Amino acid sequence: MTSVIKVVKNVGPKLVPYFKTVAIYFVIFVPQDKPSIFSTILKCLPIISLMLFVVLHGMSLGEEYKYSRRILTGLIFCCIGDAFLIWQQYFDVGMLAFIIGHIYYISAFGFKPVNLPLAAVLYFLATLVVLYLLPGLHGIFIVGVPIYIMVITTMLWRAIARVQFFEDLWTWSKLCTCAGGILFTLSDLMIGIDRFKYNIEYAQVLIMSTYYAAQVGIAVSIVDAKTAITANKNK
């Protein structure tokens, strides 16, 4: 298991562009009701920085980088989704891009261990959220939003299920995906409430801060993913 000190030393310098672009986003802070090419670039820069981080950490077509490739592809589609969500008329296209991004995250996290009790609880809560948002949905969102909620719930399930605290089998990779999955779901829940139910005060700040934190958690999870695969091979 990768130590905290090793993670910080390895990850810190490579994440400097990410932290700088996040700071720039919140300092300039273009309101979401004023979409532009500039605000689109500003919003996407932190995710592009995370994509660069994943590539710099190591990338090839080998089995040891399968996890990193899937996380990178997920980030790419999320970045595309970010760009479309800036423009309200393309919200559905952005949502589709995020669905694809989550599918890649799910494929990276895998389905072992299964943890069916956790799945039952999460899908039950997801159903309650669907029923809560349903009266405010219209058009394609009547179908699209429930599908999206179930996909992100699956991502959350797989992110949390990877962490096995009681079996002492957790790693920083798994812990980061768990935190990232929870924050991602929280961010999207706020988007759903703000768009389809009622306006949340300081919604953009809350949504983007939890979203960026979620994405860095998922991206950082590649740090010891290669080590884990290599260890399994050696066994």
C-alpha beads as a LAMMPS data file, in Angstrom:
LAMMPS data file: protein, C-alpha beads

235 atoms
234 bonds

1 atom types
1 bond types

-500.0 500.0 xlo xhi
-500.0 500.0 ylo yhi
-500.0 500.0 zlo zhi

Masses

1 110.0

Atoms # bond

1 1 1 0.000 0.000 0.000
2 1 1 1.364 3.407 -1.011
3 1 1 2.223 5.601 1.990
4 1 1 0.816 9.091 2.542
5 1 1 4.257 10.712 2.230
6 1 1 4.989 8.897 -1.010
7 1 1 1.611 9.871 -2.447
8 1 1 2.150 13.562 -1.574
9 1 1 5.680 13.627 -2.998
10 1 1 4.646 11.832 -6.156
11 1 1 1.378 13.636 -6.771
12 1 1 1.931 17.157 -5.438
13 1 1 4.117 18.721 -8.168
14 1 1 2.053 17.181 -10.971
15 1 1 -1.145 18.674 -9.532
16 1 1 0.132 22.262 -9.402
17 1 1 -1.495 23.157 -12.789
18 1 1 -4.795 21.746 -11.519
19 1 1 -4.796 23.832 -8.340
20 1 1 -3.789 26.940 -10.301
21 1 1 -6.586 26.517 -12.848
22 1 1 -9.151 25.874 -10.094
23 1 1 -7.996 29.052 -8.335
24 1 1 -8.249 31.003 -11.600
25 1 1 -11.783 29.674 -12.162
26 1 1 -13.008 30.868 -8.772
27 1 1 -11.119 34.176 -8.893
28 1 1 -12.492 35.191 -12.297
29 1 1 -15.783 33.344 -11.676
30 1 1 -17.965 33.936 -14.723
31 1 1 -21.641 33.443 -13.669
32 1 1 -23.332 30.451 -15.286
33 1 1 -26.045 32.685 -16.744
34 1 1 -23.381 34.387 -18.915
35 1 1 -22.075 31.553 -21.126
36 1 1 -19.202 32.257 -23.504
37 1 1 -16.233 30.561 -25.137
38 1 1 -14.048 32.124 -22.427
39 1 1 -16.158 30.752 -19.565
40 1 1 -16.189 27.341 -21.267
41 1 1 -12.389 27.263 -21.447
42 1 1 -12.140 28.513 -17.879
43 1 1 -14.419 25.745 -16.628
44 1 1 -12.669 22.987 -18.570
45 1 1 -9.063 23.922 -17.722
46 1 1 -8.962 22.122 -14.333
47 1 1 -10.203 18.882 -15.934
48 1 1 -7.706 19.266 -18.784
49 1 1 -5.017 19.678 -16.102
50 1 1 -6.144 16.402 -14.508
51 1 1 -6.016 14.701 -17.890
52 1 1 -2.430 15.933 -18.219
53 1 1 -1.701 14.640 -14.703
54 1 1 -2.921 11.153 -15.636
55 1 1 -0.827 11.123 -18.811
56 1 1 2.308 12.373 -17.026
57 1 1 1.959 9.691 -14.370
58 1 1 2.402 7.107 -17.097
59 1 1 0.442 5.860 -20.078
60 1 1 0.757 2.967 -22.488
61 1 1 -1.360 0.208 -24.033
62 1 1 -0.061 -2.265 -21.460
63 1 1 -2.257 -4.028 -18.906
64 1 1 -0.646 -2.080 -16.049
65 1 1 -2.132 1.147 -17.413
66 1 1 -5.640 -0.165 -18.129
67 1 1 -7.033 1.620 -15.072
68 1 1 -5.317 4.898 -16.014
69 1 1 -6.589 4.712 -19.597
70 1 1 -10.176 4.301 -18.429
71 1 1 -9.887 7.137 -15.924
72 1 1 -8.377 9.346 -18.636
73 1 1 -11.220 8.516 -21.046
74 1 1 -13.747 9.260 -18.311
75 1 1 -12.123 12.647 -17.724
76 1 1 -12.222 13.406 -21.456
77 1 1 -15.966 12.779 -21.668
78 1 1 -16.586 14.729 -18.460
79 1 1 -14.648 17.630 -19.949
80 1 1 -16.857 17.457 -23.049
81 1 1 -19.881 17.415 -20.757
82 1 1 -18.570 20.485 -18.924
83 1 1 -18.329 22.387 -22.196
84 1 1 -21.901 21.565 -23.224
85 1 1 -23.389 22.268 -19.783
86 1 1 -22.191 25.871 -20.060
87 1 1 -24.847 26.333 -22.755
88 1 1 -28.281 25.550 -21.289
89 1 1 -29.716 24.490 -24.670
90 1 1 -27.149 21.672 -24.796
91 1 1 -27.746 20.418 -21.251
92 1 1 -29.004 17.065 -22.561
93 1 1 -25.863 16.578 -24.686
94 1 1 -23.689 17.412 -21.687
95 1 1 -25.612 14.910 -19.575
96 1 1 -25.019 12.207 -22.214
97 1 1 -21.282 12.957 -22.204
98 1 1 -21.211 12.580 -18.427
99 1 1 -23.075 9.269 -18.663
100 1 1 -20.336 7.955 -20.939
101 1 1 -17.698 9.352 -18.572
102 1 1 -19.297 7.529 -15.630
103 1 1 -19.423 4.289 -17.598
104 1 1 -15.656 4.510 -18.081
105 1 1 -15.188 5.208 -14.378
106 1 1 -17.345 2.181 -13.570
107 1 1 -15.277 -0.003 -15.898
108 1 1 -12.114 1.249 -14.179
109 1 1 -13.437 0.567 -10.658
110 1 1 -14.649 -2.921 -11.566
111 1 1 -17.297 -5.085 -9.901
112 1 1 -15.276 -6.851 -7.201
113 1 1 -16.119 -6.952 -4.367
114 1 1 -19.826 -6.786 -5.217
115 1 1 -21.304 -5.618 -1.868
116 1 1 -24.999 -6.117 -2.688
117 1 1 -26.320 -4.586 0.579
118 1 1 -24.569 -1.316 -0.326
119 1 1 -26.069 -1.471 -3.821
120 1 1 -29.564 -1.995 -2.406
121 1 1 -29.273 1.043 -0.133
122 1 1 -27.846 3.300 -2.840
123 1 1 -30.375 2.324 -5.511
124 1 1 -33.196 2.799 -3.012
125 1 1 -31.942 6.334 -2.282
126 1 1 -31.512 6.946 -6.026
127 1 1 -35.137 5.944 -6.601
128 1 1 -36.250 8.460 -3.963
129 1 1 -34.245 11.181 -5.739
130 1 1 -35.864 10.264 -9.074
131 1 1 -39.336 10.476 -7.526
132 1 1 -38.419 13.808 -5.930
133 1 1 -37.192 15.353 -9.186
134 1 1 -39.770 13.754 -11.506
135 1 1 -42.519 16.417 -11.172
136 1 1 -40.093 19.096 -12.425
137 1 1 -38.806 17.112 -15.412
138 1 1 -39.941 17.706 -18.978
139 1 1 -39.228 16.442 -22.471
140 1 1 -36.180 14.243 -22.859
141 1 1 -35.245 14.795 -19.207
142 1 1 -38.175 12.625 -18.078
143 1 1 -36.174 9.666 -19.383
144 1 1 -32.656 11.106 -19.362
145 1 1 -32.463 12.212 -15.729
146 1 1 -33.561 8.843 -14.225
147 1 1 -31.058 7.060 -16.494
148 1 1 -28.320 9.453 -15.431
149 1 1 -29.160 9.017 -11.751
150 1 1 -28.954 5.235 -12.028
151 1 1 -25.636 5.401 -13.898
152 1 1 -24.008 7.762 -11.374
153 1 1 -25.437 5.621 -8.554
154 1 1 -23.687 2.624 -10.101
155 1 1 -20.468 4.639 -10.239
156 1 1 -20.924 5.591 -6.574
157 1 1 -21.647 1.970 -5.613
158 1 1 -18.475 0.720 -7.310
159 1 1 -16.395 3.572 -5.880
160 1 1 -17.487 2.885 -2.304
161 1 1 -17.462 -0.910 -2.629
162 1 1 -13.763 -0.874 -3.541
163 1 1 -12.871 0.308 -0.029
164 1 1 -12.715 -2.586 2.435
165 1 1 -11.786 -0.983 5.741
166 1 1 -12.830 -3.923 7.907
167 1 1 -10.757 -6.370 5.843
168 1 1 -7.787 -3.948 5.887
169 1 1 -7.616 -4.182 2.086
170 1 1 -8.001 -0.496 1.300
171 1 1 -5.450 1.516 -0.674
172 1 1 -5.101 5.227 -1.427
173 1 1 -6.383 4.485 -4.926
174 1 1 -9.587 3.020 -3.545
175 1 1 -9.975 5.663 -0.849
176 1 1 -9.662 8.451 -3.437
177 1 1 -12.269 6.889 -5.712
178 1 1 -14.624 6.552 -2.759
179 1 1 -14.278 10.232 -1.828
180 1 1 -14.496 11.249 -5.491
181 1 1 -17.641 9.212 -6.086
182 1 1 -19.411 10.668 -3.038
183 1 1 -18.498 14.262 -3.945
184 1 1 -19.448 13.746 -7.609
185 1 1 -22.877 12.465 -6.595
186 1 1 -23.368 15.355 -4.171
187 1 1 -22.419 17.867 -6.877
188 1 1 -24.849 16.362 -9.391
189 1 1 -27.609 16.163 -6.803
190 1 1 -27.277 19.916 -6.313
191 1 1 -27.402 20.427 -10.088
192 1 1 -30.626 18.419 -10.287
193 1 1 -32.280 20.283 -7.432
194 1 1 -31.130 23.683 -8.691
195 1 1 -32.317 23.062 -12.257
196 1 1 -35.497 21.051 -11.742
197 1 1 -36.797 21.962 -8.264
198 1 1 -35.699 25.322 -6.843
199 1 1 -32.733 27.672 -6.966
200 1 1 -29.974 26.884 -4.481
201 1 1 -28.159 29.872 -3.032
202 1 1 -24.516 29.983 -4.168
203 1 1 -25.275 26.954 -6.336
204 1 1 -22.418 27.487 -8.793
205 1 1 -19.800 27.735 -6.042
206 1 1 -21.107 24.668 -4.215
207 1 1 -21.530 22.601 -7.369
208 1 1 -18.152 23.416 -8.905
209 1 1 -16.152 23.114 -5.669
210 1 1 -17.523 19.619 -4.954
211 1 1 -17.191 18.676 -8.631
212 1 1 -13.538 19.677 -8.916
213 1 1 -12.771 17.944 -5.614
214 1 1 -14.512 14.811 -6.914
215 1 1 -12.571 14.751 -10.160
216 1 1 -9.191 15.220 -8.481
217 1 1 -10.047 12.383 -6.092
218 1 1 -10.834 10.073 -9.007
219 1 1 -7.769 11.198 -10.999
220 1 1 -5.375 10.767 -8.053
221 1 1 -6.597 7.194 -7.677
222 1 1 -4.254 6.170 -10.509
223 1 1 -1.231 6.666 -8.225
224 1 1 -1.119 3.156 -6.808
225 1 1 -3.386 1.447 -9.345
226 1 1 -0.357 0.306 -11.372
227 1 1 1.328 -0.941 -8.189
228 1 1 -1.737 -2.986 -7.278
229 1 1 -1.933 -4.622 -10.726
230 1 1 1.774 -5.461 -10.652
231 1 1 1.432 -6.947 -7.153
232 1 1 -1.480 -9.116 -8.259
233 1 1 0.556 -10.378 -11.210
234 1 1 3.452 -11.284 -8.937
235 1 1 1.102 -13.280 -6.716

Bonds

1 1 1 2
2 1 2 3
3 1 3 4
4 1 4 5
5 1 5 6
6 1 6 7
7 1 7 8
8 1 8 9
9 1 9 10
10 1 10 11
11 1 11 12
12 1 12 13
13 1 13 14
14 1 14 15
15 1 15 16
16 1 16 17
17 1 17 18
18 1 18 19
19 1 19 20
20 1 20 21
21 1 21 22
22 1 22 23
23 1 23 24
24 1 24 25
25 1 25 26
26 1 26 27
27 1 27 28
28 1 28 29
29 1 29 30
30 1 30 31
31 1 31 32
32 1 32 33
33 1 33 34
34 1 34 35
35 1 35 36
36 1 36 37
37 1 37 38
38 1 38 39
39 1 39 40
40 1 40 41
41 1 41 42
42 1 42 43
43 1 43 44
44 1 44 45
45 1 45 46
46 1 46 47
47 1 47 48
48 1 48 49
49 1 49 50
50 1 50 51
51 1 51 52
52 1 52 53
53 1 53 54
54 1 54 55
55 1 55 56
56 1 56 57
57 1 57 58
58 1 58 59
59 1 59 60
60 1 60 61
61 1 61 62
62 1 62 63
63 1 63 64
64 1 64 65
65 1 65 66
66 1 66 67
67 1 67 68
68 1 68 69
69 1 69 70
70 1 70 71
71 1 71 72
72 1 72 73
73 1 73 74
74 1 74 75
75 1 75 76
76 1 76 77
77 1 77 78
78 1 78 79
79 1 79 80
80 1 80 81
81 1 81 82
82 1 82 83
83 1 83 84
84 1 84 85
85 1 85 86
86 1 86 87
87 1 87 88
88 1 88 89
89 1 89 90
90 1 90 91
91 1 91 92
92 1 92 93
93 1 93 94
94 1 94 95
95 1 95 96
96 1 96 97
97 1 97 98
98 1 98 99
99 1 99 100
100 1 100 101
101 1 101 102
102 1 102 103
103 1 103 104
104 1 104 105
105 1 105 106
106 1 106 107
107 1 107 108
108 1 108 109
109 1 109 110
110 1 110 111
111 1 111 112
112 1 112 113
113 1 113 114
114 1 114 115
115 1 115 116
116 1 116 117
117 1 117 118
118 1 118 119
119 1 119 120
120 1 120 121
121 1 121 122
122 1 122 123
123 1 123 124
124 1 124 125
125 1 125 126
126 1 126 127
127 1 127 128
128 1 128 129
129 1 129 130
130 1 130 131
131 1 131 132
132 1 132 133
133 1 133 134
134 1 134 135
135 1 135 136
136 1 136 137
137 1 137 138
138 1 138 139
139 1 139 140
140 1 140 141
141 1 141 142
142 1 142 143
143 1 143 144
144 1 144 145
145 1 145 146
146 1 146 147
147 1 147 148
148 1 148 149
149 1 149 150
150 1 150 151
151 1 151 152
152 1 152 153
153 1 153 154
154 1 154 155
155 1 155 156
156 1 156 157
157 1 157 158
158 1 158 159
159 1 159 160
160 1 160 161
161 1 161 162
162 1 162 163
163 1 163 164
164 1 164 165
165 1 165 166
166 1 166 167
167 1 167 168
168 1 168 169
169 1 169 170
170 1 170 171
171 1 171 172
172 1 172 173
173 1 173 174
174 1 174 175
175 1 175 176
176 1 176 177
177 1 177 178
178 1 178 179
179 1 179 180
180 1 180 181
181 1 181 182
182 1 182 183
183 1 183 184
184 1 184 185
185 1 185 186
186 1 186 187
187 1 187 188
188 1 188 189
189 1 189 190
190 1 190 191
191 1 191 192
192 1 192 193
193 1 193 194
194 1 194 195
195 1 195 196
196 1 196 197
197 1 197 198
198 1 198 199
199 1 199 200
200 1 200 201
201 1 201 202
202 1 202 203
203 1 203 204
204 1 204 205
205 1 205 206
206 1 206 207
207 1 207 208
208 1 208 209
209 1 209 210
210 1 210 211
211 1 211 212
212 1 212 213
213 1 213 214
214 1 214 215
215 1 215 216
216 1 216 217
217 1 217 218
218 1 218 219
219 1 219 220
220 1 220 221
221 1 221 222
222 1 222 223
223 1 223 224
224 1 224 225
225 1 225 226
226 1 226 227
227 1 227 228
228 1 228 229
229 1 229 230
230 1 230 231
231 1 231 232
232 1 232 233
233 1 233 234
234 1 234 235
